[in-house]
Structure formats: structure tokens, C-alpha cells
């Protein structure tokens, strides 16, 4: 029996003349995800992407992998049958035998995408339902609350039989939304922000700031691990590692304590912008959440953002902490994020940070620093994460 994975497109079907570009990107991303599992023939027809195995492979693992690829609203494992009513009945009875044996009620829903098929959707559902009942007499038909729904899709190449679909990752395929730099601290928020912006089709370059010896090697390893965990959704993520110790020491030595956090964040923005421009990126992404900490008030965020010329996106801006934690658990980053390795944002934390800093006073404080030289020194010493 021919087993296949069907991925139903979500909002991609609303695209116009560029829809094929979105579909091809989804196919390419799916090929990369499934390549480690087996050889698949992947193609798109009638708003559905088909992943057809060409050799023996772990189909359960393939379905799980397909569910993490942005661009598919629903994913299901199905059996292909000839476009013949009796062949469809036989395939449904054999392919879903275990499920049909374990329930007491069912119904059949049919979709006739190939209008050349001689039966209407309703006629086909009745015929397949009758054939299943003949083979499983313990079942009763229930059109309102069945324990199992058998789905039949008559399409161009074959008829496909399957049970209920599983939820896909949704969103848009990574790569159709351009490139951005995402700032990853190692906490709970920034990996979730990275996931959420990748879901809009954005390819990302992660940037992490470290302050040795105030932060440990474990802190960097934590960020590398988080990036690896996000790759199943976001594609390849190799963090750019920015040495930040000298900048933070200079800020502590020359700037008012209450403005240290805001000035620190402004340096991060400037360096991240340099990385973005050097890599053809159009925006920065942060895990900022309005009002969560002193540096994330509306006034502080405004002063931080105005030092760069490219947009700063904040996917988490209106979420509460519980929603962010729930998302971190869902995508598998929470347990790593809470490992007790401090990042540079906790270095030299002021006792009373200014929550409503004003731009003139921040600029006056920064005038005590050689901003351009400090940024240039950090950029020249950026390293890339090494992964086994």
C-alpha cells in the first residue's frame, strides 16, 4: 500500500502571481528537513504538497518533521488508492483497520478535487461508508460526533484516504520574508521571538553578546544549544558571538548608573545593525516585552531604537509572561532557557535603572565614550559558534 504525507497549505493559497515562489520555498525546506530521514519525491498540486517516500524510512519521524516546517497548516499521513470506488473502500478498510477496530462510531467525508470522478462527494461518502460498515459491522454511522472521521480526497493523480490531520506549523516558508538579525540572550523570551518572526517566513542570523569573564563559557554554549533547538523550525542558525566586556566596562566607568542599561542596549543595537547590513538583512528582532523590565518601557525602547536606521521588530511586545513561557515549552526551548547561566544583560545591573530616560541625557552620557571605536572593535572581533 502506497504511503504518503500530505501537507495542506495555509495562507499561502491567498497569494497571487508569486504563489509559486512560496510553494517552491516550502518544498525546498521540506526536502531539507526530510533528507535526514529518507528519500522523498516532493511536489505540489492543488494547494497540497505531497511527500512521497522513495525507499523504506521512518514515516512517523517524517510526519513529526513535516509538522515543524513553516508554511503547512495541516499534515497527515495517507494511503494512495486508484480512483475507483471499490479500490477506495478496500484501501480505507485496510489502511485504517486498527483505528476502525478501536472505535464504535464513524463517518466519511469526501472531497472531489478531480471533477472528472463520476460520483459526487456525497455519493462517494455514502458508498465508502457503506463499504466500511460491511467490513466492520460493529460500527455505527454518526454524522455529528463520530469517534473517527475517515477522509477521502479524490485528486488528479490518485484518491487519498486518511484519518484526521495533525496541526502543522502554519505561517509562511522560511526564506520568503527576507533576512533579519535576531538578538538571542539565552533567556526565555528571545528564542520565542526568533521562532515567531521565522514563522512569518524570515531567515535569521542570531547574534549573542558575551562578557567574559563576567559570563561563563556555559552561557555561550546555552545560546548555541538554543539555536540548534530552533533549527527544526527556523532553518540553519549559527550564532554570531560578539565580545562585549570592554564596552560594558567603559559604560560602567564613564556613564551614570541609572542609564547604564539603556546605553548598553543602544550599543547592542548599533553592533547588530552592522552585522545586519554586512549580511543583507533588513531589520533587527528582539525579545522585548512592553513593561516586563525597566529597560522595556515605551520611553526606554524608543531611546534604544532611535540609534539605528533599520526597523526593530518585537514579536513579543504585547504578550504576558505566561504566554511566552507556554510558547517556549511548546517549541522546546524552555528547559534550556532556564539553565542558570547568566548572560551579559545581568552584568553591572544598576540598582535603580531609569525607566523614562530622555534622549538628550542619554546622548550626553554617551559623549563620554568613543562610541564608534568601541563598536568597531567589537565588530572586528566577532566570532562564529562552533558546533559538533
DRENDO-1510 file (C-alpha; in Angstrom, 1 decimal, always signed):
<recs>
REC; n; res; u; v; w
REC; 1; UNK; +0.0; +0.0; +0.0 .
REC; 2; UNK; +1.4; +3.4; -1.1 .
REC; 3; UNK; +2.0; +5.6; +2.0 .
REC; 4; UNK; +2.4; +9.4; +1.5 .
REC; 5; UNK; +2.4; +12.6; +3.5 .
REC; 6; UNK; +0.0; +15.4; +2.6 .
REC; 7; UNK; +0.7; +19.0; +3.7 .
REC; 8; UNK; -2.2; +21.4; +3.3 .
REC; 9; UNK; -1.1; +25.0; +2.6 .
REC; 10; UNK; -2.5; +27.7; +4.8 .
REC; 11; UNK; -2.4; +31.4; +4.0 .
REC; 12; UNK; -0.1; +30.7; +1.0 .
REC; 13; UNK; -3.3; +30.0; -1.0 .
REC; 14; UNK; -4.2; +33.7; -0.7 .
REC; 15; UNK; -1.1; +34.7; -2.7 .
REC; 16; UNK; -1.3; +35.9; -6.2 .
REC; 17; UNK; +1.2; +35.7; -9.0 .
REC; 18; UNK; +4.0; +35.0; -6.6 .
REC; 19; UNK; +2.3; +32.0; -5.0 .
REC; 20; UNK; +4.6; +29.5; -6.9 .
REC; 21; UNK; +7.6; +31.1; -5.2 .
REC; 22; UNK; +6.1; +30.4; -1.8 .
REC; 23; UNK; +5.3; +26.8; -2.8 .
REC; 24; UNK; +8.8; +26.2; -4.1 .
REC; 25; UNK; +10.3; +27.5; -0.9 .
REC; 26; UNK; +8.1; +25.2; +1.2 .
REC; 27; UNK; +9.1; +22.2; -1.0 .
REC; 28; UNK; +12.8; +23.1; -0.6 .
REC; 29; UNK; +12.6; +23.5; +3.1 .
REC; 30; UNK; +10.7; +20.2; +3.4 .
REC; 31; UNK; +13.3; +18.4; +1.4 .
REC; 32; UNK; +16.0; +19.6; +3.8 .
REC; 33; UNK; +14.0; +18.5; +6.8 .
REC; 34; UNK; +13.1; +15.1; +5.4 .
REC; 35; UNK; +16.5; +14.5; +3.8 .
REC; 36; UNK; +18.0; +13.0; +7.0 .
REC; 37; UNK; +15.0; +10.6; +7.3 .
REC; 38; UNK; +14.9; +9.2; +3.8 .
REC; 39; UNK; +14.5; +9.9; +0.1 .
REC; 40; UNK; +11.2; +11.6; -0.8 .
REC; 41; UNK; +9.7; +12.8; -4.0 .
REC; 42; UNK; +8.1; +16.2; -3.0 .
REC; 43; UNK; +5.8; +18.2; -5.3 .
REC; 44; UNK; +2.8; +20.5; -5.1 .
REC; 45; UNK; -0.6; +20.2; -6.7 .
REC; 46; UNK; -4.0; +21.8; -5.9 .
REC; 47; UNK; -2.9; +23.7; -2.8 .
REC; 48; UNK; -1.4; +20.5; -1.3 .
REC; 49; UNK; +2.3; +19.5; -1.0 .
REC; 50; UNK; +2.9; +15.7; -1.4 .
REC; 51; UNK; +5.9; +14.0; +0.2 .
REC; 52; UNK; +6.1; +10.5; -1.3 .
REC; 53; UNK; +8.8; +8.2; +0.1 .
REC; 54; UNK; +11.1; +6.5; -2.4 .
REC; 55; UNK; +12.6; +4.0; +0.0 .
REC; 56; UNK; +11.9; +2.4; +3.4 .
REC; 57; UNK; +12.0; +5.1; +6.0 .
REC; 58; UNK; +10.5; +6.0; +9.4 .
REC; 59; UNK; +7.2; +7.6; +8.3 .
REC; 60; UNK; +6.3; +8.5; +11.9 .
REC; 61; UNK; +9.5; +10.6; +12.2 .
REC; 62; UNK; +8.9; +12.1; +8.8 .
REC; 63; UNK; +5.4; +13.3; +9.8 .
REC; 64; UNK; +6.8; +14.8; +13.0 .
REC; 65; UNK; +9.5; +16.6; +11.0 .
REC; 66; UNK; +6.9; +17.8; +8.5 .
REC; 67; UNK; +4.9; +19.3; +11.3 .
REC; 68; UNK; +7.7; +21.7; +12.1 .
REC; 69; UNK; +8.1; +23.2; +8.6 .
REC; 70; UNK; +6.5; +26.6; +8.4 .
REC; 71; UNK; +4.0; +27.0; +5.5 .
REC; 72; UNK; +1.8; +24.0; +6.1 .
REC; 73; UNK; -1.4; +24.4; +8.1 .
REC; 74; UNK; -2.1; +20.7; +8.4 .
REC; 75; UNK; -0.1; +17.5; +8.0 .
REC; 76; UNK; -1.5; +14.0; +7.5 .
REC; 77; UNK; -0.2; +10.5; +6.7 .
REC; 78; UNK; -2.4; +9.0; +3.9 .
REC; 79; UNK; -2.7; +6.0; +1.6 .
REC; 80; UNK; -3.0; +6.4; -2.1 .
REC; 81; UNK; -5.6; +4.4; -4.0 .
REC; 82; UNK; -6.8; +4.1; -7.5 .
REC; 83; UNK; -9.6; +6.4; -8.4 .
REC; 84; UNK; -12.1; +3.7; -8.3 .
REC; 85; UNK; -14.9; +3.5; -5.7 .
REC; 86; UNK; -14.2; -0.1; -4.7 .
REC; 87; UNK; -10.5; +0.4; -4.6 .
REC; 88; UNK; -11.1; +3.4; -2.3 .
REC; 89; UNK; -13.2; +1.2; +0.1 .
REC; 90; UNK; -10.6; -1.5; +0.1 .
REC; 91; UNK; -7.8; +1.0; +0.8 .
REC; 92; UNK; -9.7; +2.7; +3.6 .
REC; 93; UNK; -10.6; -0.6; +5.3 .
REC; 94; UNK; -7.0; -1.9; +5.2 .
REC; 95; UNK; -5.2; +1.4; +5.9 .
REC; 96; UNK; -7.4; +2.4; +8.8 .
REC; 97; UNK; -8.1; -1.1; +10.1 .
REC; 98; UNK; -6.6; -0.5; +13.6 .
REC; 99; UNK; -8.4; +2.8; +14.1 .
REC; 100; UNK; -11.7; +1.4; +12.8 .
REC; 101; UNK; -11.4; -1.7; +15.1 .
REC; 102; UNK; -10.9; +0.6; +18.2 .
REC; 103; UNK; -14.0; +2.9; +17.8 .
REC; 104; UNK; -17.7; +2.4; +17.8 .
REC; 105; UNK; -18.8; +5.2; +15.5 .
REC; 106; UNK; -17.6; +6.8; +12.3 .
REC; 107; UNK; -18.4; +8.9; +9.3 .
REC; 108; UNK; -16.8; +9.5; +5.9 .
REC; 109; UNK; -16.0; +12.9; +4.5 .
REC; 110; UNK; -15.1; +13.1; +0.8 .
REC; 111; UNK; -13.6; +15.9; -1.3 .
REC; 112; UNK; -13.7; +15.5; -5.1 .
REC; 113; UNK; -11.0; +17.9; -6.3 .
REC; 114; UNK; -10.9; +15.9; -9.6 .
REC; 115; UNK; -14.3; +16.8; -11.0 .
REC; 116; UNK; -14.0; +14.1; -13.6 .
REC; 117; UNK; -14.6; +11.5; -11.0 .
REC; 118; UNK; -18.1; +10.1; -11.7 .
REC; 119; UNK; -19.5; +10.3; -8.2 .
REC; 120; UNK; -20.3; +13.5; -6.2 .
REC; 121; UNK; -18.7; +14.0; -2.8 .
REC; 122; UNK; -21.9; +13.0; -1.0 .
REC; 123; UNK; -22.4; +9.9; -3.2 .
REC; 124; UNK; -18.8; +8.8; -2.6 .
REC; 125; UNK; -19.0; +9.3; +1.2 .
REC; 126; UNK; -22.2; +7.2; +1.3 .
REC; 127; UNK; -20.6; +4.4; -0.8 .
REC; 128; UNK; -17.4; +4.3; +1.2 .
REC; 129; UNK; -19.3; +4.5; +4.5 .
REC; 130; UNK; -21.4; +1.5; +3.4 .
REC; 131; UNK; -18.4; -0.5; +2.3 .
REC; 132; UNK; -16.6; +0.2; +5.6 .
REC; 133; UNK; -19.7; -0.8; +7.6 .
REC; 134; UNK; -20.0; -4.1; +5.7 .
REC; 135; UNK; -16.4; -4.9; +6.8 .
REC; 136; UNK; -16.8; -3.6; +10.3 .
REC; 137; UNK; -20.3; -4.3; +11.4 .
REC; 138; UNK; -19.7; -3.2; +15.0 .
REC; 139; UNK; -19.6; +0.4; +13.7 .
REC; 140; UNK; -22.5; +2.8; +13.6 .
REC; 141; UNK; -22.7; +5.9; +11.5 .
REC; 142; UNK; -22.7; +9.2; +13.4 .
REC; 143; UNK; -22.7; +12.3; +11.3 .
REC; 144; UNK; -22.5; +14.7; +14.3 .
REC; 145; UNK; -20.0; +13.4; +16.8 .
REC; 146; UNK; -18.2; +10.3; +15.4 .
REC; 147; UNK; -15.2; +8.8; +17.2 .
REC; 148; UNK; -13.4; +8.6; +13.9 .
REC; 149; UNK; -13.8; +10.5; +10.6 .
REC; 150; UNK; -12.5; +8.8; +7.5 .
REC; 151; UNK; -11.4; +11.3; +4.9 .
REC; 152; UNK; -11.3; +10.6; +1.2 .
REC; 153; UNK; -9.7; +13.1; -1.3 .
REC; 154; UNK; -10.0; +12.4; -5.0 .
REC; 155; UNK; -7.2; +14.3; -6.7 .
REC; 156; UNK; -5.5; +14.4; -10.0 .
REC; 157; UNK; -3.1; +11.6; -9.5 .
REC; 158; UNK; -4.9; +9.3; -7.1 .
REC; 159; UNK; -7.5; +9.1; -4.3 .
REC; 160; UNK; -6.1; +9.5; -0.8 .
REC; 161; UNK; -7.5; +8.0; +2.3 .
REC; 162; UNK; -6.6; +9.2; +5.8 .
REC; 163; UNK; -7.8; +9.9; +9.3 .
REC; 164; UNK; -7.9; +13.3; +11.0 .
REC; 165; UNK; -5.0; +15.6; +10.1 .
REC; 166; UNK; -2.5; +16.9; +12.6 .
REC; 167; UNK; -1.8; +20.6; +13.1 .
REC; 168; UNK; +1.1; +21.9; +11.1 .
REC; 169; UNK; +3.4; +24.8; +12.0 .
REC; 170; UNK; +1.4; +27.3; +9.9 .
REC; 171; UNK; +2.9; +30.6; +8.9 .
REC; 172; UNK; +5.0; +31.1; +5.8 .
REC; 173; UNK; +8.0; +29.2; +4.5 .
REC; 174; UNK; +11.3; +30.4; +5.9 .
REC; 175; UNK; +13.1; +32.4; +3.2 .
REC; 176; UNK; +10.2; +34.2; +1.6 .
REC; 177; UNK; +10.3; +37.1; +4.1 .
REC; 178; UNK; +13.9; +38.2; +3.6 .
REC; 179; UNK; +16.7; +38.1; +6.2 .
REC; 180; UNK; +17.0; +39.7; +9.6 .
REC; 181; UNK; +19.3; +39.6; +12.6 .
REC; 182; UNK; +17.8; +38.3; +15.9 .
REC; 183; UNK; +19.4; +39.1; +19.2 .
REC; 184; UNK; +19.5; +36.0; +21.4 .
REC; 185; UNK; +20.4; +36.5; +25.1 .
REC; 186; UNK; +19.8; +32.9; +26.3 .
REC; 187; UNK; +16.7; +33.7; +28.3 .
REC; 188; UNK; +13.2; +32.6; +27.7 .
REC; 189; UNK; +12.0; +35.5; +25.5 .
REC; 190; UNK; +14.5; +35.9; +22.7 .
REC; 191; UNK; +14.2; +32.3; +21.4 .
REC; 192; UNK; +10.4; +32.6; +21.3 .
REC; 193; UNK; +10.7; +35.9; +19.4 .
REC; 194; UNK; +13.1; +34.2; +16.9 .
REC; 195; UNK; +10.6; +31.4; +16.4 .
REC; 196; UNK; +7.7; +33.8; +15.9 .
REC; 197; UNK; +9.4; +36.0; +13.3 .
REC; 198; UNK; +10.7; +32.9; +11.5 .
REC; 199; UNK; +7.1; +31.8; +11.2 .
REC; 200; UNK; +6.5; +34.9; +9.0 .
REC; 201; UNK; +9.0; +33.5; +6.5 .
REC; 202; UNK; +12.1; +35.3; +7.7 .
REC; 203; UNK; +15.6; +33.8; +7.5 .
REC; 204; UNK; +17.5; +34.7; +10.6 .
REC; 205; UNK; +21.1; +35.4; +11.8 .
REC; 206; UNK; +21.3; +35.0; +15.6 .
REC; 207; UNK; +23.6; +37.4; +17.4 .
REC; 208; UNK; +24.7; +36.8; +21.0 .
REC; 209; UNK; +26.7; +39.3; +23.2 .
REC; 210; UNK; +29.0; +37.8; +25.9 .
REC; 211; UNK; +31.2; +39.4; +28.6 .
REC; 212; UNK; +34.0; +37.1; +29.6 .
REC; 213; UNK; +35.0; +36.7; +32.4 .
REC; 214; UNK; +31.8; +38.1; +33.9 .
REC; 215; UNK; +29.8; +35.5; +31.9 .
REC; 216; UNK; +30.9; +31.9; +31.5 .
REC; 217; UNK; +31.5; +29.6; +28.6 .
REC; 218; UNK; +28.4; +27.8; +29.6 .
REC; 219; UNK; +26.3; +30.9; +28.8 .
REC; 220; UNK; +27.6; +30.8; +25.2 .
REC; 221; UNK; +27.0; +27.0; +25.0 .
REC; 222; UNK; +23.5; +27.6; +26.2 .
REC; 223; UNK; +22.8; +30.0; +23.3 .
REC; 224; UNK; +24.4; +27.6; +20.8 .
REC; 225; UNK; +22.1; +24.9; +22.1 .
REC; 226; UNK; +19.0; +27.1; +21.9 .
REC; 227; UNK; +19.9; +27.9; +18.3 .
REC; 228; UNK; +20.2; +24.2; +17.5 .
REC; 229; UNK; +16.8; +23.6; +19.1 .
REC; 230; UNK; +15.2; +26.3; +16.9 .
REC; 231; UNK; +16.7; +24.9; +13.7 .
REC; 232; UNK; +13.9; +22.4; +13.1 .
REC; 233; UNK; +11.6; +25.4; +12.7 .
REC; 234; UNK; +13.9; +28.2; +11.5 .
REC; 235; UNK; +16.5; +26.5; +9.3 .
REC; 236; UNK; +20.2; +26.7; +9.9 .
REC; 237; UNK; +21.2; +29.1; +12.8 .
REC; 238; UNK; +24.8; +29.7; +13.6 .
REC; 239; UNK; +25.1; +32.4; +16.2 .
REC; 240; UNK; +27.5; +35.4; +15.7 .
REC; 241; UNK; +29.3; +35.8; +19.1 .
REC; 242; UNK; +30.1; +39.4; +20.0 .
REC; 243; UNK; +32.7; +40.2; +22.7 .
REC; 244; UNK; +31.1; +42.9; +24.9 .
REC; 245; UNK; +33.2; +43.1; +28.0 .
REC; 246; UNK; +35.2; +46.2; +27.1 .
REC; 247; UNK; +32.0; +48.1; +26.2 .
REC; 248; UNK; +30.3; +47.2; +29.4 .
REC; 249; UNK; +33.3; +48.2; +31.4 .
REC; 250; UNK; +33.5; +51.5; +29.7 .
REC; 251; UNK; +29.9; +52.2; +30.3 .
REC; 252; UNK; +30.2; +51.4; +34.0 .
REC; 253; UNK; +33.3; +53.6; +34.3 .
REC; 254; UNK; +32.0; +56.7; +32.4 .
REC; 255; UNK; +28.2; +56.7; +32.4 .
REC; 256; UNK; +25.6; +57.4; +35.1 .
REC; 257; UNK; +24.5; +54.2; +36.8 .
REC; 258; UNK; +20.7; +54.8; +36.1 .
REC; 259; UNK; +21.4; +55.0; +32.3 .
REC; 260; UNK; +23.8; +52.0; +32.0 .
REC; 261; UNK; +21.2; +49.5; +30.8 .
REC; 262; UNK; +19.7; +51.8; +28.1 .
REC; 263; UNK; +23.2; +52.7; +26.9 .
REC; 264; UNK; +24.2; +49.0; +26.9 .
REC; 265; UNK; +21.2; +48.2; +24.8 .
REC; 266; UNK; +22.0; +51.0; +22.3 .
REC; 267; UNK; +25.4; +49.6; +21.8 .
REC; 268; UNK; +23.9; +46.2; +21.1 .
REC; 269; UNK; +21.6; +47.8; +18.5 .
REC; 270; UNK; +24.5; +49.5; +16.7 .
REC; 271; UNK; +26.5; +46.3; +16.5 .
REC; 272; UNK; +23.6; +44.2; +15.4 .
REC; 273; UNK; +22.8; +46.8; +12.7 .
REC; 274; UNK; +26.4; +46.5; +11.4 .
REC; 275; UNK; +26.0; +42.7; +11.3 .
REC; 276; UNK; +22.7; +43.1; +9.5 .
REC; 277; UNK; +23.9; +45.5; +6.9 .
REC; 278; UNK; +27.0; +43.3; +6.2 .
REC; 279; UNK; +24.7; +40.3; +5.6 .
REC; 280; UNK; +22.0; +41.9; +3.5 .
REC; 281; UNK; +19.5; +41.9; +6.4 .
REC; 282; UNK; +16.7; +44.4; +6.5 .
REC; 283; UNK; +15.7; +44.6; +10.2 .
REC; 284; UNK; +16.6; +43.6; +13.8 .
REC; 285; UNK; +14.5; +41.2; +16.0 .
REC; 286; UNK; +14.4; +41.4; +19.8 .
REC; 287; UNK; +12.6; +39.6; +22.6 .
REC; 288; UNK; +11.4; +42.9; +24.2 .
REC; 289; UNK; +8.1; +42.8; +26.0 .
REC; 290; UNK; +6.4; +46.0; +27.0 .
REC; 291; UNK; +6.8; +46.8; +30.7 .
REC; 292; UNK; +8.4; +43.5; +31.6 .
REC; 293; UNK; +11.6; +45.1; +33.0 .
REC; 294; UNK; +12.9; +48.6; +33.4 .
REC; 295; UNK; +14.6; +48.7; +30.0 .
REC; 296; UNK; +11.4; +47.8; +28.3 .
REC; 297; UNK; +9.2; +50.8; +29.0 .
REC; 298; UNK; +7.9; +52.6; +26.0 .
REC; 299; UNK; +10.3; +55.5; +26.7 .
REC; 300; UNK; +13.3; +53.2; +27.1 .
REC; 301; UNK; +12.5; +51.2; +24.0 .
REC; 302; UNK; +12.1; +54.4; +22.0 .
REC; 303; UNK; +15.5; +55.8; +23.1 .
REC; 304; UNK; +17.2; +52.4; +22.4 .
REC; 305; UNK; +15.7; +52.1; +18.9 .
REC; 306; UNK; +16.5; +55.6; +17.7 .
REC; 307; UNK; +20.2; +54.9; +17.4 .
REC; 308; UNK; +19.8; +52.6; +14.4 .
REC; 309; UNK; +18.4; +53.3; +10.9 .
REC; 310; UNK; +16.8; +49.9; +10.2 .
REC; 311; UNK; +13.5; +48.7; +11.7 .
REC; 312; UNK; +13.4; +46.8; +15.0 .
REC; 313; UNK; +10.7; +44.1; +15.3 .
REC; 314; UNK; +9.5; +42.9; +18.7 .
REC; 315; UNK; +7.1; +39.9; +18.2 .
REC; 316; UNK; +6.5; +39.6; +22.0 .
REC; 317; UNK; +5.7; +43.2; +22.7 .
REC; 318; UNK; +2.1; +42.6; +23.9 .
REC; 319; UNK; +2.3; +39.1; +25.3 .
REC; 320; UNK; +2.3; +38.4; +29.0 .
REC; 321; UNK; +5.0; +36.2; +30.6 .
REC; 322; UNK; +2.7; +33.2; +30.9 .
REC; 323; UNK; +2.0; +33.2; +27.2 .
REC; 324; UNK; +5.7; +33.5; +26.4 .
REC; 325; UNK; +6.6; +30.6; +28.7 .
REC; 326; UNK; +3.8; +28.4; +27.2 .
REC; 327; UNK; +5.2; +29.1; +23.8 .
REC; 328; UNK; +8.8; +28.3; +24.9 .
REC; 329; UNK; +7.6; +25.0; +26.3 .
REC; 330; UNK; +5.7; +24.3; +23.0 .
REC; 331; UNK; +8.8; +24.8; +20.8 .
REC; 332; UNK; +11.1; +23.0; +23.2 .
REC; 333; UNK; +13.4; +25.8; +24.4 .
REC; 334; UNK; +12.1; +26.4; +27.9 .
REC; 335; UNK; +14.2; +23.9; +29.8 .
REC; 336; UNK; +17.4; +25.2; +28.1 .
REC; 337; UNK; +16.5; +28.8; +28.6 .
REC; 338; UNK; +16.1; +28.4; +32.4 .
REC; 339; UNK; +19.6; +26.9; +32.9 .
REC; 340; UNK; +21.3; +29.1; +35.5 .
REC; 341; UNK; +24.0; +30.6; +33.3 .
REC; 342; UNK; +23.8; +34.4; +33.3 .
REC; 343; UNK; +24.1; +36.5; +30.1 .
REC; 344; UNK; +25.7; +39.9; +29.7 .
REC; 345; UNK; +22.4; +41.7; +30.4 .
REC; 346; UNK; +22.9; +40.8; +34.0 .
REC; 347; UNK; +26.4; +42.2; +34.2 .
REC; 348; UNK; +26.7; +45.6; +36.1 .
REC; 349; UNK; +23.0; +45.8; +36.7 .
REC; 350; UNK; +22.1; +49.3; +38.1 .
REC; 351; UNK; +20.4; +49.4; +41.5 .
REC; 352; UNK; +17.9; +52.0; +40.2 .
REC; 353; UNK; +17.6; +51.9; +36.4 .
REC; 354; UNK; +15.9; +54.9; +34.7 .
REC; 355; UNK; +12.5; +53.8; +33.4 .
REC; 356; UNK; +11.8; +57.0; +31.5 .
REC; 357; UNK; +15.2; +58.1; +30.0 .
REC; 358; UNK; +15.3; +61.1; +27.8 .
REC; 359; UNK; +17.2; +61.2; +24.6 .
REC; 360; UNK; +19.3; +64.4; +25.3 .
REC; 361; UNK; +20.6; +63.0; +28.6 .
REC; 362; UNK; +21.4; +59.6; +27.1 .
REC; 363; UNK; +23.4; +61.4; +24.3 .
REC; 364; UNK; +25.2; +63.5; +26.8 .
REC; 365; UNK; +26.1; +60.4; +28.8 .
REC; 366; UNK; +27.4; +58.6; +25.6 .
REC; 367; UNK; +29.5; +61.6; +24.8 .
REC; 368; UNK; +32.0; +60.4; +27.4 .
REC; 369; UNK; +32.6; +57.3; +25.3 .
REC; 370; UNK; +34.3; +56.8; +21.9 .
REC; 371; UNK; +31.2; +55.1; +20.5 .
REC; 372; UNK; +32.4; +54.4; +17.0 .
REC; 373; UNK; +35.7; +53.0; +18.1 .
REC; 374; UNK; +34.1; +50.7; +20.7 .
REC; 375; UNK; +31.6; +49.4; +18.1 .
REC; 376; UNK; +34.3; +48.9; +15.5 .
REC; 377; UNK; +36.5; +47.0; +18.0 .
REC; 378; UNK; +33.6; +44.7; +18.9 .
REC; 379; UNK; +32.6; +44.1; +15.2 .
REC; 380; UNK; +36.2; +43.3; +14.3 .
REC; 381; UNK; +36.4; +40.6; +17.0 .
REC; 382; UNK; +33.0; +38.8; +16.3 .
REC; 383; UNK; +33.3; +35.0; +16.2 .
REC; 384; UNK; +31.0; +32.3; +15.0 .
REC; 385; UNK; +29.7; +29.5; +17.1 .
REC; 386; UNK; +31.3; +26.1; +16.6 .
REC; 387; UNK; +29.0; +23.1; +16.6 .
REC; 388; UNK; +29.9; +19.5; +16.6 .
</recs>
